[in-house]
Every structure is written in C-alpha cells, then in structure tokens.
Amino acid sequence: MNFLKNIAVLFRQYLFPAGESMVAVDLHAAEFRVIELAKKSDQYIVENLFCYQLNSGTPSELETIGFEDKSAALKKVVEELGLTGRPVCSSVSNALVMSKIIELSATLSPVEIEHQVMLEIDRFVPYPIEEISFDYEIQGDSGEGEGQINVLLVASRRENIDDQVAVFSAAGLKPVILDVDVYAMERAFSLLVGQLPESVLEKPVAIYDFRGNSVTLYVMCGERNIYMREQNLGSQQIKKESHSFYEPETSLSGKGSEEDLIQADNSVAIINNAVVIQQVLRGLQFYEAANINDPVGHIVLAGDVAVNNDIDEAIKQQVGLAISIADPFKEMVVSKRIDTLDLTPSLFMITCGLALRGFVNGAH
C-alpha cells in the first residue's frame, strides 16, 4: 500500500511540479485545513484536501493546545499527503493584525514610499518596531484626488508570526507567505462572483464564516471587504458531524492498527441552526447600525454549517434575502482521489484564498 502511495505521489509531482501547484494551510487554534491547488492553463485542480481538529475539547481547551501538538499532527498529515518540503501559504487571524490605509503622492519613489510607511508604522502601532512584523502594498489610485495612491499597511506582533512559521517549519513545510484571513476571504469571494446573479452584485454581499466557537461576518462590495465583525459563540456549538478529507488509501481516519498516523477524532463542529440564524440577524443589525454603505443584498454561508438541513430556506424566511452556500470549488476540477461524498467546500474559503495568493504572487 505504501509503495503504491509513493508511486502516486511521484506521478503527481511529475504532472504538477512544485512550480505549478500551491499548498495552503489554514491553521487556527486546534484545527487545520489543508489544500493543494494546481493550475493548468486557466483551470484550477484540487489535488489534496484535508480538514483536521486535534481534539474535541472545550473552546478554552482548544485555544491552549501547544506548538508541539500542532506541529506533530500537521507533520503526519504533510508526510501522508506527500507534501514534505513544499512551500506553503498561511494566514494569521484578523484579531492579531493591525491595518491601515494611507494616502501618498503617486510621484514618490519606492524608497520614499518605504520611508513614509516606516513613519506611519511608528505612529499607529503601539509596540516598538523591533517587536513587530509588517508589510505594505500599493492599492492603486486613491480616488480622492489626482496623483494620489492608497497604500495598505499591515502589522502584527513578531511573536504571532514566529509562532506560525515555527509550526510549519517543524511540520516539514516551507512558509513563504503569511497572509491575513480577511484578504484571503476577498480572493476566495472572487471565485463565487460568477455564481451569483448580476443584480445581487449591485449591492453588498455578506459572508458569514462559522468556525468552531466563533463567526466572522465579512461584507463585500465589489470584491473588497468593507465591513468585518467577529463574534464568539461560546459553548453554542452543540452538534458534531464527521468530515474527512483525504486520499482513500490513507490511514488518517484513525481506523486500523496502532501504527495509524492519526488516532484522534477527525470531526468538525457543526453550528446549530438556531445559532446560525441568530448570528445572521445580529450581524446584519450591527452592519446596518454602522451605516457605512448600502444594505446587504445577498448572504453567503461558509465554514462549519450544515449544508443539507434547509438552513438557507430558514434564514431566507427570517431576513427576506437570498442565501447561498459557499462553494469555491464549483468551477474547479476535483481530483478523483478525493472522496466527493465527504466534500464540504464551504469549509475551505479561507484556504482557497490563501492558495490563490500563492499563484498571484508567484511564491511557488
């Protein structure tokens, strides 16, 4: 069995060498989601897919799982999927990041822009510069006046970055990009745009991303995030369903001999319907109270929500808006090795957005 698996890995590397596919890992608390995305011409191919939670403890217990447990579990998955040594894109959570857009003159040279960025970072980040990691990106014309550009600044405590990098390095991966969840969601949303009616896109679209004990509301206008709010659900995740994503011949499901790679329960918390409806209504209320743009015209559900229990109809009756379940794989080819019966695309919005960043920036 291992011989056949090794042959399959080599064959895949021949068809999709490292330069033509990207590995992305969405790692938060005690859960990680892995995707290997290949690209041939304009077609994306889902080559590997895996979702795993280290244990089914309480939210506070999940948050305290340490570096060794995370890296050991991820390493086993990486080795089993044949991804050792590969470049990887990942992200830090929105809560760990400070961001700001500044307006600068378009006539500034790259060196002058960097100087202005350093001055601004020193002003708006409440930590010594040696304790943070930061980056910036020119967004284009500001729209406020001729010859002005917007520059996005992003900063996080260096320890947050170092912790993520250490986990991936110990697991046998090569971290090359560390993004932020909100920007990964923006790229993933671009995969859904063609699935939505044109009339819907004339208004903001709300994406609710449920994950374990929290939900994050992203409101997209065009393909940019204009509003974001995260809400902790506490102990409201009351239903468990098993979701496995792996090649049929792997031993990641915890079945078989004591030699199996991962013995723990491989399940994802599925949020109760009543909680989902409550959070959708609450999120819309907060967005409307912010009074920053037009009312939401469409709702997309992503993450740990049950997709086969008419939740979309239940929400539609409450808010009067059309509902979609996120499916970033709809226009992609999914490898036959992946069990499509267990495929829950809504879980992988952030992960897909991270993989797309790898292709856009040529990190691989």
C-alpha positions in Angstrom: 0.0 0.0 0.0 2.8 2.4 0.9 4.6 1.5 -2.3 1.5 2.4 -4.4 1.1 5.6 -2.4 4.7 6.7 -3.1 4.2 5.9 -6.8 1.1 8.1 -6.8 2.9 11.0 -5.1 5.8 10.8 -7.6 3.3 10.7 -10.5 1.5 13.7 -9.2 4.8 15.6 -8.8 5.6 14.8 -12.4 2.2 16.1 -13.6 2.2 19.1 -11.3 5.8 20.0 -10.2 6.2 22.4 -7.3 6.1 25.4 -9.7 2.6 24.6 -10.9 0.8 23.9 -7.6 0.4 25.6 -4.3 -0.1 24.3 -0.8 -2.1 26.4 1.7 -2.8 25.7 5.3 -5.4 27.5 7.3 -4.3 27.0 10.9 -6.3 28.3 13.8 -6.5 27.1 17.4 -6.5 23.3 17.3 -7.8 22.9 13.7 -6.1 23.0 10.4 -7.4 22.8 6.8 -5.0 21.9 4.0 -5.4 22.3 0.3 -3.1 21.7 -2.6 -4.2 23.6 -5.6 -2.7 23.0 -9.1 -3.2 25.2 -12.2 -3.1 24.2 -15.8 -3.8 27.0 -18.2 -6.8 28.8 -16.7 -8.1 25.7 -14.9 -7.6 25.1 -11.1 -7.4 21.5 -9.9 -7.9 20.5 -6.3 -5.1 17.9 -5.8 -5.2 17.5 -2.0 -7.8 18.3 0.6 -7.8 17.7 4.3 -9.5 19.0 7.4 -8.5 18.0 10.9 -9.2 19.0 14.5 -6.7 17.8 17.2 -9.4 17.1 19.7 -13.0 17.8 20.6 -12.4 19.7 23.9 -14.0 22.9 25.1 -13.2 26.1 23.3 -10.8 27.2 26.1 -9.0 23.8 25.9 -8.6 24.1 22.1 -7.1 27.5 22.4 -4.3 26.3 24.7 -3.1 23.4 22.5 0.7 23.9 22.2 3.2 24.2 19.5 4.4 20.5 19.7 0.9 19.0 19.4 0.1 21.3 16.4 3.3 20.7 14.5 3.4 16.9 15.2 -0.2 16.4 13.9 0.4 18.7 10.9 3.7 16.9 10.1 1.9 13.5 10.0 -0.6 14.9 7.5 2.0 16.6 5.4 4.0 13.3 5.2 1.0 11.2 4.4 -0.1 13.6 1.6 3.4 13.8 0.1 3.8 17.5 0.7 7.0 17.5 2.7 9.4 20.3 1.7 6.7 22.2 -0.2 6.3 26.0 0.0 3.1 26.9 1.9 0.8 29.9 2.2 -0.9 30.5 5.5 -2.5 33.4 7.5 -2.9 34.9 10.9 -6.3 35.7 12.3 -7.8 39.2 11.8 -7.7 39.8 15.6 -3.9 39.6 15.6 -3.4 42.2 12.9 -3.4 46.0 12.8 -4.1 47.5 9.4 -4.4 51.0 7.9 -4.6 52.6 4.5 -2.6 55.8 4.0 -2.8 58.2 1.1 0.5 59.2 -0.6 1.6 61.1 -3.6 2.0 58.9 -6.7 5.2 60.8 -7.6 7.1 59.3 -4.6 9.9 56.8 -5.5 9.8 53.3 -3.9 12.4 54.4 -1.4 10.3 57.4 -0.4 7.2 55.3 -0.1 9.0 52.9 2.2 10.2 55.9 4.3 6.7 57.2 4.7 5.5 53.7 5.6 8.1 53.4 8.3 7.0 56.8 9.8 3.3 55.7 9.7 4.0 52.3 11.3 5.9 54.1 14.1 2.8 56.3 14.7 0.0 53.8 14.6 1.5 50.6 16.0 1.7 50.7 19.8 4.8 48.5 20.0 8.5 49.0 19.4 9.3 48.5 15.8 11.7 45.6 16.7 8.7 43.7 18.2 6.5 43.7 15.1 6.5 42.3 11.6 4.9 44.5 8.9 4.3 44.7 5.2 2.7 47.2 2.8 1.1 47.1 -0.6 0.2 49.8 -3.1 -3.5 49.6 -3.8 -3.7 51.9 -6.7 -5.3 55.4 -7.2 -7.0 56.7 -4.1 -10.0 58.2 -5.9 -9.7 61.2 -3.7 -7.6 63.3 -6.0 -5.2 63.3 -9.0 -1.8 61.9 -8.4 -2.7 60.2 -5.1 -2.4 56.5 -4.3 -3.6 54.3 -1.4 -1.0 52.2 0.4 -2.2 49.4 2.7 -0.1 48.8 5.9 -0.4 45.6 7.8 1.4 44.8 11.1 1.4 42.1 13.7 3.4 41.3 16.8 6.5 39.4 15.7 5.7 36.6 18.2 2.5 35.8 16.3 4.4 35.4 13.0 7.2 33.4 14.6 4.8 31.0 16.2 3.1 30.3 12.8 6.4 29.9 11.0 7.7 27.6 13.7 4.7 25.2 13.4 5.0 24.9 9.6 8.8 24.5 9.6 8.6 21.8 12.2 5.9 20.1 10.1 8.3 19.9 7.1 6.8 22.8 5.1 8.5 26.0 3.9 6.4 29.0 4.8 6.7 31.6 2.1 3.6 33.8 2.6 1.8 34.7 5.8 -1.4 36.5 4.8 -4.4 37.7 6.8 -7.8 36.0 6.9 -9.7 39.0 5.6 -7.6 39.3 2.4 -7.7 35.5 1.8 -11.5 35.8 2.0 -11.5 38.6 -0.5 -9.7 36.4 -3.0 -11.9 33.4 -2.3 -15.0 35.6 -2.9 -13.8 36.2 -6.4 -14.4 32.5 -7.0 -18.1 33.0 -6.1 -18.8 36.1 -8.1 -19.6 34.2 -11.3 -22.1 32.0 -9.3 -24.2 35.0 -8.2 -26.8 36.9 -10.2 -25.6 40.2 -11.6 -28.4 42.0 -9.8 -27.1 40.7 -6.5 -23.6 42.1 -7.0 -25.1 45.6 -7.3 -25.4 45.6 -3.5 -23.0 44.4 -0.7 -22.8 40.7 -0.1 -22.5 39.4 3.4 -20.3 36.3 4.1 -20.7 34.5 7.4 -17.7 32.3 8.1 -18.5 29.9 11.0 -15.5 28.3 12.7 -15.7 26.2 15.9 -16.7 28.7 18.6 -16.8 31.9 16.5 -18.3 33.5 13.5 -16.8 36.3 11.3 -19.0 38.5 9.2 -17.4 39.9 6.0 -19.3 42.3 3.9 -18.0 42.6 0.3 -18.7 45.5 -2.0 -17.3 44.6 -5.5 -14.5 42.3 -4.4 -13.3 44.4 -1.5 -14.2 43.9 2.2 -15.9 47.0 3.6 -17.0 45.7 7.0 -15.9 42.9 9.3 -17.0 41.7 12.7 -16.1 38.7 14.7 -18.4 37.2 17.4 -17.5 34.5 19.9 -20.2 31.8 20.1 -19.0 30.4 23.5 -20.4 26.9 24.1 -23.2 27.2 21.5 -21.7 24.6 19.1 -23.8 21.7 20.1 -23.7 19.3 17.2 -20.8 17.2 15.8 -20.6 15.7 12.4 -17.7 13.8 10.9 -15.9 15.4 7.9 -12.9 13.6 6.4 -10.8 14.8 3.5 -8.0 12.5 2.4 -7.0 10.1 -0.3 -8.9 6.8 0.1 -5.8 4.8 0.8 -4.5 6.9 3.7 -4.8 6.0 7.3 -5.8 9.4 8.5 -9.2 8.4 9.6 -8.0 6.7 12.7 -9.0 3.2 11.6 -6.8 0.2 11.6 -3.7 -0.8 13.5 -1.9 1.2 16.2 0.5 2.3 13.6 -2.0 4.6 12.0 -0.9 8.2 11.8 -3.7 10.0 13.5 -5.9 8.3 16.1 -7.9 11.3 17.3 -11.5 12.1 16.4 -11.5 13.8 13.0 -14.6 15.9 13.2 -15.7 19.4 12.7 -18.1 21.3 14.9 -21.4 22.0 13.1 -23.2 25.0 14.4 -26.8 24.6 15.5 -29.4 26.0 13.1 -30.9 28.4 15.7 -27.4 29.8 16.5 -26.7 30.4 12.8 -30.0 32.3 12.3 -29.4 34.3 15.5 -25.9 35.3 14.3 -27.0 36.2 10.8 -29.7 38.5 12.2 -27.3 40.1 14.8 -24.6 40.6 12.2 -27.0 42.4 9.8 -28.1 44.6 12.7 -24.5 45.7 13.5 -23.7 46.3 9.9 -26.8 48.5 9.4 -26.0 50.4 12.6 -22.6 51.2 11.2 -24.3 53.0 8.3 -21.3 52.7 6.0 -22.9 51.6 2.8 -26.0 50.2 1.1 -28.0 47.4 2.8 -26.9 43.8 2.2 -28.5 42.3 -0.9 -27.3 38.6 -0.5 -26.0 36.3 2.1 -23.3 33.6 1.7 -22.8 30.9 4.4 -19.3 29.5 4.8 -17.4 27.3 7.3 -18.9 24.9 9.8 -22.5 25.0 8.8 -24.6 22.0 7.9 -25.4 22.3 4.2 -28.2 19.7 3.9 -30.7 20.8 6.5 -32.5 23.6 4.7 -30.7 26.3 6.7 -30.7 28.6 3.7 -34.5 28.5 3.5 -34.8 29.1 7.2 -32.7 32.2 7.0 -34.4 33.4 3.9 -37.8 33.3 5.8 -36.3 35.4 8.6 -34.4 38.1 6.7 -36.1 38.0 3.2 -32.7 37.7 1.4 -31.5 35.0 -1.0 -28.9 32.7 0.6 -26.0 30.8 -1.0 -23.7 28.1 0.5 -20.1 28.9 -0.4 -18.6 26.6 -3.0 -15.2 27.8 -4.1 -14.6 24.5 -5.9 -17.6 24.8 -8.3 -15.5 25.9 -11.3 -12.5 23.7 -10.4 -11.7 20.1 -11.2 -11.6 18.0 -8.1 -9.1 15.1 -8.2 -10.8 11.7 -8.3 -8.7 10.6 -5.3 -10.7 12.9 -3.1 -13.9 11.4 -1.7 -16.5 13.8 -3.1 -19.2 12.3 -0.9 -17.4 13.9 2.1 -16.5 17.1 0.3 -17.8 20.2 2.1 -16.4 23.2 0.0 -17.8 25.8 2.4 -15.1 24.9 4.9 -12.3 25.9 2.6 -13.0 29.5 1.7 -10.0 30.9 3.6 -7.8 28.1 2.5 -8.6 28.6 -1.2 -8.0 32.3 -0.9 -4.5 31.5 0.5 -3.7 29.2 -2.3 -4.8 31.8 -4.9 -2.4 34.3 -3.2 0.4 31.8 -4.0 -0.4 31.8 -7.7 -0.9 35.6 -7.9 2.4 36.4 -6.2 4.5 33.6 -7.8 5.6 32.4 -4.3 5.9 28.8 -5.6 
